[in-house]
Amino acid sequence: MTLSTEQDSCTCHIIDPSPRAWNALLLTNSWWQCWMETSGLLSLLQNH
């Protein structure tokens, strides 16, 4: 599995409690993938 260049500039460490901001972030696949990898959710999903 190779990491894309988009993840190098990932802003998944920025957390905005605003629902509108969350909707925008969740719609951004690169951000969502980065967040899952950083939180370890991606590895959990792949193990199942």
C-alpha distance matrix in Angstrom:
0.0 3.8 6.7 9.5 13.0 14.4 13.1 15.0 18.1 17.4 20.7 19.7 22.1 24.9 26.4 29.3 31.3 32.5 31.6 31.7 29.2 26.9 27.2 26.2 23.2 22.0 22.5 20.0 16.6 14.9 17.2 16.7 12.9 13.6 16.4 14.7 12.1 15.2 17.4 15.2 15.8 12.2 11.9 15.4 14.8 12.0 14.5 17.2
3.8 0.0 3.8 6.4 9.5 11.6 10.6 12.1 15.3 15.2 18.8 18.4 20.8 23.5 25.5 28.3 30.7 31.8 31.2 30.9 28.2 26.3 26.7 25.2 22.2 21.6 21.8 18.9 15.9 13.5 16.0 16.3 12.7 12.7 16.1 15.3 12.5 15.1 17.9 16.4 17.3 13.9 14.2 17.8 17.3 15.1 17.8 20.5
6.7 3.8 0.0 3.8 6.6 8.2 6.9 8.4 11.6 11.5 15.1 14.9 17.3 19.9 22.1 24.9 27.5 28.6 28.3 27.9 25.0 23.4 24.0 22.3 19.2 19.1 19.4 16.3 13.6 10.7 12.8 13.8 10.4 9.7 13.3 13.2 10.5 12.5 15.7 14.9 16.0 13.1 14.0 17.6 17.3 15.7 18.6 21.2
9.5 6.4 3.8 0.0 3.8 5.3 5.8 7.5 9.9 10.3 14.0 14.5 17.3 19.3 21.6 24.0 26.8 27.5 27.2 26.3 23.4 22.2 22.5 20.4 17.6 17.9 17.6 14.2 11.9 8.8 11.5 13.1 10.4 9.9 13.7 14.3 12.3 14.2 17.4 17.2 17.8 15.0 16.6 20.0 19.2 18.0 21.3 23.4
13.0 9.5 6.6 3.8 0.0 3.8 5.4 5.3 7.4 9.0 12.7 14.2 16.7 18.4 21.2 23.5 26.6 27.2 27.3 26.2 23.1 22.5 22.9 20.4 17.8 18.8 18.4 14.7 13.4 9.9 12.0 14.5 12.5 11.1 14.8 16.2 14.3 15.3 18.8 19.2 20.2 17.8 19.5 22.8 22.3 21.4 24.6 26.8
14.4 11.6 8.2 5.3 3.8 0.0 3.8 5.4 5.7 6.3 9.8 11.4 14.2 15.5 18.1 20.1 23.2 23.6 23.6 22.4 19.3 18.8 19.2 16.6 14.1 15.2 14.9 11.1 10.2 6.6 8.6 11.4 10.1 8.9 12.3 14.2 13.1 13.9 17.1 18.0 18.6 16.5 18.9 21.8 21.1 20.9 24.1 26.0
13.1 10.6 6.9 5.8 5.4 3.8 0.0 3.8 5.3 4.6 8.4 9.1 11.6 13.7 16.2 18.8 21.8 22.8 23.0 22.3 19.1 18.1 19.1 17.0 13.8 14.8 15.4 11.8 10.6 6.8 7.7 10.1 8.4 6.1 9.6 11.4 9.8 10.4 13.8 14.7 15.7 13.9 16.0 19.0 18.8 18.6 21.6 23.8
15.0 12.1 8.4 7.5 5.3 5.4 3.8 0.0 3.8 5.6 9.0 10.6 12.2 14.3 17.4 20.1 23.4 24.5 25.2 24.5 21.0 20.5 21.8 19.4 16.4 17.9 18.5 14.9 14.1 10.4 10.7 13.6 12.0 9.3 12.3 14.4 12.4 12.1 15.8 16.9 18.5 17.0 18.6 21.7 22.0 21.7 24.4 26.8
18.1 15.3 11.6 9.9 7.4 5.7 5.3 3.8 0.0 3.8 6.4 9.2 10.8 11.9 15.3 17.6 21.1 21.9 22.8 21.8 18.2 18.2 19.6 16.9 14.2 16.4 16.9 13.2 13.5 9.9 9.6 13.0 12.6 9.8 12.2 15.1 13.9 13.2 16.5 18.3 19.6 18.5 20.6 23.4 23.5 23.7 26.5 28.6
17.4 15.2 11.5 10.3 9.0 6.3 4.6 5.6 3.8 0.0 3.8 5.6 8.0 9.3 12.3 14.7 18.0 19.0 19.7 19.0 15.5 15.0 16.6 14.3 11.2 13.1 14.2 10.8 11.0 7.6 6.3 9.6 9.5 6.6 8.6 11.7 11.0 10.2 13.2 15.3 16.3 15.5 18.0 20.4 20.4 21.1 23.9 25.7
20.7 18.8 15.1 14.0 12.7 9.8 8.4 9.0 6.4 3.8 0.0 3.8 5.4 5.7 8.9 11.2 14.7 15.8 17.0 16.5 12.8 12.6 14.8 12.7 9.6 12.2 13.8 11.0 12.1 9.6 6.9 10.0 11.2 8.3 8.6 12.3 12.5 10.9 13.1 16.0 16.8 16.8 19.5 21.4 21.6 22.8 25.4 27.0
19.7 18.4 14.9 14.5 14.2 11.4 9.1 10.6 9.2 5.6 3.8 0.0 3.8 5.3 7.2 10.2 13.1 14.7 15.5 15.8 12.3 11.1 13.6 12.4 8.8 10.5 12.9 10.7 11.3 9.4 6.0 7.8 9.1 6.3 5.3 9.1 9.8 8.0 9.6 12.7 13.3 13.8 16.5 18.0 18.4 20.0 22.4 23.8
22.1 20.8 17.3 17.3 16.7 14.2 11.6 12.2 10.8 8.0 5.4 3.8 0.0 3.8 6.2 9.8 12.7 15.0 16.5 17.2 13.6 12.8 15.9 15.0 11.6 13.6 16.3 14.3 15.1 13.1 9.8 11.3 12.5 9.4 7.9 11.3 11.6 8.7 10.1 13.5 14.8 16.0 18.2 19.5 20.5 22.2 24.1 25.8
24.9 23.5 19.9 19.3 18.4 15.5 13.7 14.3 11.9 9.3 5.7 5.3 3.8 0.0 3.8 6.6 10.0 11.9 13.9 14.3 10.6 10.6 13.9 12.8 10.1 12.8 15.3 13.6 15.4 13.9 10.3 12.1 14.2 11.6 9.9 13.6 14.6 12.1 13.0 16.5 17.2 18.5 21.1 22.1 22.7 24.7 26.8 28.1
26.4 25.5 22.1 21.6 21.2 18.1 16.2 17.4 15.3 12.3 8.9 7.2 6.2 3.8 0.0 3.8 6.5 8.9 10.9 12.1 8.9 8.4 12.1 11.9 9.5 11.7 14.7 14.0 15.8 15.2 11.4 12.1 14.8 13.0 10.3 13.5 15.3 13.0 12.7 16.5 16.6 18.4 21.1 21.5 22.0 24.5 26.4 27.3
29.3 28.3 24.9 24.0 23.5 20.1 18.8 20.1 17.6 14.7 11.2 10.2 9.8 6.6 3.8 0.0 3.8 5.4 8.1 9.1 6.3 6.8 10.4 10.6 9.3 11.7 14.3 14.4 16.8 16.8 13.1 13.8 17.0 15.7 13.2 16.2 18.5 16.5 16.0 19.6 19.2 21.0 24.0 24.2 24.3 27.0 29.0 29.5
31.3 30.7 27.5 26.8 26.6 23.2 21.8 23.4 21.1 18.0 14.7 13.1 12.7 10.0 6.5 3.8 0.0 3.8 6.3 8.7 7.4 7.1 10.5 11.9 11.2 12.7 15.5 16.3 18.7 19.2 15.6 15.4 18.8 18.0 14.9 17.3 20.1 18.2 17.0 20.5 19.6 21.9 24.8 24.4 24.5 27.5 29.3 29.4
32.5 31.8 28.6 27.5 27.2 23.6 22.8 24.5 21.9 19.0 15.8 14.7 15.0 11.9 8.9 5.4 3.8 0.0 3.8 5.4 5.2 6.3 8.7 10.0 10.6 12.2 14.3 15.6 18.4 19.4 16.1 16.1 19.7 19.3 16.7 19.1 22.0 20.6 19.6 23.0 21.8 23.7 26.9 26.5 26.2 29.2 31.2 31.1
31.6 31.2 28.3 27.2 27.3 23.6 23.0 25.2 22.8 19.7 17.0 15.5 16.5 13.9 10.9 8.1 6.3 3.8 0.0 3.8 5.4 4.9 6.1 8.6 9.7 10.3 12.2 14.3 16.9 18.6 15.6 15.0 18.7 19.1 16.5 18.3 21.6 20.8 19.6 22.5 20.8 22.5 25.9 25.2 24.4 27.5 29.7 29.1
31.7 30.9 27.9 26.3 26.2 22.4 22.3 24.5 21.8 19.0 16.5 15.8 17.2 14.3 12.1 9.1 8.7 5.4 3.8 0.0 3.8 5.4 5.2 6.4 8.7 10.0 10.8 12.9 16.0 17.7 15.1 15.1 18.9 19.2 17.3 19.5 22.5 21.9 21.3 24.2 22.5 23.7 27.3 27.0 25.9 28.8 31.3 30.8
29.2 28.2 25.0 23.4 23.1 19.3 19.1 21.0 18.2 15.5 12.8 12.3 13.6 10.6 8.9 6.3 7.4 5.2 5.4 3.8 0.0 3.8 5.4 5.1 6.2 8.6 9.9 10.9 14.1 15.1 12.2 12.7 16.4 16.3 14.4 17.1 19.8 19.0 18.7 21.8 20.6 21.7 25.2 25.3 24.5 27.1 29.7 29.7
26.9 26.3 23.4 22.2 22.5 18.8 18.1 20.5 18.2 15.0 12.6 11.1 12.8 10.6 8.4 6.8 7.1 6.3 4.9 5.4 3.8 0.0 3.8 5.4 5.0 6.0 8.4 9.8 12.3 13.7 10.7 10.2 14.0 14.3 12.0 14.1 17.2 16.6 15.9 18.8 17.2 18.5 22.0 21.9 21.0 23.8 26.2 26.1
27.2 26.7 24.0 22.5 22.9 19.2 19.1 21.8 19.6 16.6 14.8 13.6 15.9 13.9 12.1 10.4 10.5 8.7 6.1 5.2 5.4 3.8 0.0 3.8 5.5 5.2 6.2 8.8 11.4 13.7 11.5 10.7 14.5 15.6 13.8 15.5 18.7 18.8 18.2 20.7 18.6 19.3 23.0 22.9 21.4 24.1 26.8 26.3
26.2 25.2 22.3 20.4 20.4 16.6 17.0 19.4 16.9 14.3 12.7 12.4 15.0 12.8 11.9 10.6 11.9 10.0 8.6 6.4 5.1 5.4 3.8 0.0 3.8 5.6 5.2 6.6 10.1 11.7 9.8 10.3 13.8 14.5 13.6 15.8 18.5 18.6 18.8 21.2 19.6 19.8 23.6 24.0 22.6 24.8 27.8 27.7
23.2 22.2 19.2 17.6 17.8 14.1 13.8 16.4 14.2 11.2 9.6 8.8 11.6 10.1 9.5 9.3 11.2 10.6 9.7 8.7 6.2 5.0 5.5 3.8 0.0 3.8 5.3 5.2 8.0 9.1 6.4 6.9 10.6 10.9 9.8 12.3 14.8 14.8 15.1 17.7 16.3 16.6 20.2 20.9 19.8 21.9 24.9 25.1
22.0 21.6 19.1 17.9 18.8 15.2 14.8 17.9 16.4 13.1 12.2 10.5 13.6 12.8 11.7 11.7 12.7 12.2 10.3 10.0 8.6 6.0 5.2 5.6 3.8 0.0 3.8 5.3 6.8 9.1 7.2 5.7 9.3 10.9 9.6 10.9 14.0 14.6 14.4 16.4 14.4 14.5 18.3 18.6 17.0 19.4 22.3 22.1
22.5 21.8 19.4 17.6 18.4 14.9 15.4 18.5 16.9 14.2 13.8 12.9 16.3 15.3 14.7 14.3 15.5 14.3 12.2 10.8 9.9 8.4 6.2 5.2 5.3 3.8 0.0 3.8 6.0 8.9 8.3 7.7 10.7 12.6 12.3 13.5 16.3 17.4 17.6 19.3 17.2 16.7 20.5 21.0 19.0 20.9 24.2 23.9
20.0 18.9 16.3 14.2 14.7 11.1 11.8 14.9 13.2 10.8 11.0 10.7 14.3 13.6 14.0 14.4 16.3 15.6 14.3 12.9 10.9 9.8 8.8 6.6 5.2 5.3 3.8 0.0 3.8 5.6 5.4 6.2 8.7 10.0 10.6 12.3 14.4 15.4 16.4 18.1 16.6 15.7 19.4 20.6 18.9 20.3 23.7 24.0
16.6 15.9 13.6 11.9 13.4 10.2 10.6 14.1 13.5 11.0 12.1 11.3 15.1 15.4 15.8 16.8 18.7 18.4 16.9 16.0 14.1 12.3 11.4 10.1 8.0 6.8 6.0 3.8 0.0 3.8 5.4 5.0 6.0 8.4 9.7 10.4 12.1 14.0 15.1 16.1 14.4 12.9 16.5 17.9 15.9 17.0 20.5 20.9
14.9 13.5 10.7 8.8 9.9 6.6 6.8 10.4 9.9 7.6 9.6 9.4 13.1 13.9 15.2 16.8 19.2 19.4 18.6 17.7 15.1 13.7 13.7 11.7 9.1 9.1 8.9 5.6 3.8 0.0 3.8 5.5 5.2 6.1 8.6 10.0 10.6 12.1 14.2 15.2 14.5 12.7 16.0 18.1 16.7 17.3 20.8 21.9
17.2 16.0 12.8 11.5 12.0 8.6 7.7 10.7 9.6 6.3 6.9 6.0 9.8 10.3 11.4 13.1 15.6 16.1 15.6 15.1 12.2 10.7 11.5 9.8 6.4 7.2 8.3 5.4 5.4 3.8 0.0 3.8 5.5 5.1 6.0 8.6 9.9 10.4 12.0 13.9 13.3 12.6 15.9 17.6 16.8 18.0 21.2 22.2
16.7 16.3 13.8 13.1 14.5 11.4 10.1 13.6 13.0 9.6 10.0 7.8 11.3 12.1 12.1 13.8 15.4 16.1 15.0 15.1 12.7 10.2 10.7 10.3 6.9 5.7 7.7 6.2 5.0 5.5 3.8 0.0 3.8 5.4 5.1 6.2 8.6 9.8 10.5 11.9 10.5 9.9 13.6 14.7 13.5 15.2 18.3 18.9
12.9 12.7 10.4 10.4 12.5 10.1 8.4 12.0 12.6 9.5 11.2 9.1 12.5 14.2 14.8 17.0 18.8 19.7 18.7 18.9 16.4 14.0 14.5 13.8 10.6 9.3 10.7 8.7 6.0 5.2 5.5 3.8 0.0 3.8 5.4 5.1 6.2 8.6 9.9 10.4 9.4 7.6 11.0 12.9 11.7 12.6 15.9 17.0
13.6 12.7 9.7 9.9 11.1 8.9 6.1 9.3 9.8 6.6 8.3 6.3 9.4 11.6 13.0 15.7 18.0 19.3 19.1 19.2 16.3 14.3 15.6 14.5 10.9 10.9 12.6 10.0 8.4 6.1 5.1 5.4 3.8 0.0 3.8 5.4 5.1 6.1 8.5 9.7 10.0 8.9 11.7 14.0 13.8 14.6 17.5 19.2
16.4 16.1 13.3 13.7 14.8 12.3 9.6 12.3 12.2 8.6 8.6 5.3 7.9 9.9 10.3 13.2 14.9 16.7 16.5 17.3 14.4 12.0 13.8 13.6 9.8 9.6 12.3 10.6 9.7 8.6 6.0 5.1 5.4 3.8 0.0 3.8 5.5 5.1 6.0 8.3 8.3 8.7 11.6 13.0 13.1 14.8 17.3 18.6
14.7 15.3 13.2 14.3 16.2 14.2 11.4 14.4 15.1 11.7 12.3 9.1 11.3 13.6 13.5 16.2 17.3 19.1 18.3 19.5 17.1 14.1 15.5 15.8 12.3 10.9 13.5 12.3 10.4 10.0 8.6 6.2 5.1 5.4 3.8 0.0 3.8 5.5 5.2 5.8 4.8 5.0 8.2 9.3 9.4 11.2 13.5 14.8
12.1 12.5 10.5 12.3 14.3 13.1 9.8 12.4 13.9 11.0 12.5 9.8 11.6 14.6 15.3 18.5 20.1 22.0 21.6 22.5 19.8 17.2 18.7 18.5 14.8 14.0 16.3 14.4 12.1 10.6 9.9 8.6 6.2 5.1 5.5 3.8 0.0 3.8 5.5 5.0 6.2 5.2 7.0 9.5 10.3 10.9 13.1 15.3
15.2 15.1 12.5 14.2 15.3 13.9 10.4 12.1 13.2 10.2 10.9 8.0 8.7 12.1 13.0 16.5 18.2 20.6 20.8 21.9 19.0 16.6 18.8 18.6 14.8 14.6 17.4 15.4 14.0 12.1 10.4 9.8 8.6 6.1 5.1 5.5 3.8 0.0 3.8 5.5 7.8 8.3 9.7 11.6 13.1 14.2 15.8 18.0
17.4 17.9 15.7 17.4 18.8 17.1 13.8 15.8 16.5 13.2 13.1 9.6 10.1 13.0 12.7 16.0 17.0 19.6 19.6 21.3 18.7 15.9 18.2 18.8 15.1 14.4 17.6 16.4 15.1 14.2 12.0 10.5 9.9 8.5 6.0 5.2 5.5 3.8 0.0 3.8 5.5 7.8 9.1 9.8 11.6 13.5 14.6 16.3
15.2 16.4 14.9 17.2 19.2 18.0 14.7 16.9 18.3 15.3 16.0 12.7 13.5 16.5 16.5 19.6 20.5 23.0 22.5 24.2 21.8 18.8 20.7 21.2 17.7 16.4 19.3 18.1 16.1 15.2 13.9 11.9 10.4 9.7 8.3 5.8 5.0 5.5 3.8 0.0 3.8 5.5 5.5 6.5 8.9 10.3 11.1 13.2
15.8 17.3 16.0 17.8 20.2 18.6 15.7 18.5 19.6 16.3 16.8 13.3 14.8 17.2 16.6 19.2 19.6 21.8 20.8 22.5 20.6 17.2 18.6 19.6 16.3 14.4 17.2 16.6 14.4 14.5 13.3 10.5 9.4 10.0 8.3 4.8 6.2 7.8 5.5 3.8 0.0 3.8 5.5 5.0 6.2 8.6 9.9 11.0
12.2 13.9 13.1 15.0 17.8 16.5 13.9 17.0 18.5 15.5 16.8 13.8 16.0 18.5 18.4 21.0 21.9 23.7 22.5 23.7 21.7 18.5 19.3 19.8 16.6 14.5 16.7 15.7 12.9 12.7 12.6 9.9 7.6 8.9 8.7 5.0 5.2 8.3 7.8 5.5 3.8 0.0 3.8 5.4 5.1 6.2 8.7 10.3
11.9 14.2 14.0 16.6 19.5 18.9 16.0 18.6 20.6 18.0 19.5 16.5 18.2 21.1 21.1 24.0 24.8 26.9 25.9 27.3 25.2 22.0 23.0 23.6 20.2 18.3 20.5 19.4 16.5 16.0 15.9 13.6 11.0 11.7 11.6 8.2 7.0 9.7 9.1 5.5 5.5 3.8 0.0 3.8 5.4 5.1 6.2 8.9
15.4 17.8 17.6 20.0 22.8 21.8 19.0 21.7 23.4 20.4 21.4 18.0 19.5 22.1 21.5 24.2 24.4 26.5 25.2 27.0 25.3 21.9 22.9 24.0 20.9 18.6 21.0 20.6 17.9 18.1 17.6 14.7 12.9 14.0 13.0 9.3 9.5 11.6 9.8 6.5 5.0 5.4 3.8 0.0 3.8 5.5 5.2 6.7
14.8 17.3 17.3 19.2 22.3 21.1 18.8 22.0 23.5 20.4 21.6 18.4 20.5 22.7 22.0 24.3 24.5 26.2 24.4 25.9 24.5 21.0 21.4 22.6 19.8 17.0 19.0 18.9 15.9 16.7 16.8 13.5 11.7 13.8 13.1 9.4 10.3 13.1 11.6 8.9 6.2 5.1 5.4 3.8 0.0 3.8 5.5 5.5
12.0 15.1 15.7 18.0 21.4 20.9 18.6 21.7 23.7 21.1 22.8 20.0 22.2 24.7 24.5 27.0 27.5 29.2 27.5 28.8 27.1 23.8 24.1 24.8 21.9 19.4 20.9 20.3 17.0 17.3 18.0 15.2 12.6 14.6 14.8 11.2 10.9 14.2 13.5 10.3 8.6 6.2 5.1 5.5 3.8 0.0 3.8 5.5
14.5 17.8 18.6 21.3 24.6 24.1 21.6 24.4 26.5 23.9 25.4 22.4 24.1 26.8 26.4 29.0 29.3 31.2 29.7 31.3 29.7 26.2 26.8 27.8 24.9 22.3 24.2 23.7 20.5 20.8 21.2 18.3 15.9 17.5 17.3 13.5 13.1 15.8 14.6 11.1 9.9 8.7 6.2 5.2 5.5 3.8 0.0 3.8
17.2 20.5 21.2 23.4 26.8 26.0 23.8 26.8 28.6 25.7 27.0 23.8 25.8 28.1 27.3 29.5 29.4 31.1 29.1 30.8 29.7 26.1 26.3 27.7 25.1 22.1 23.9 24.0 20.9 21.9 22.2 18.9 17.0 19.2 18.6 14.8 15.3 18.0 16.3 13.2 11.0 10.3 8.9 6.7 5.5 5.5 3.8 0.0
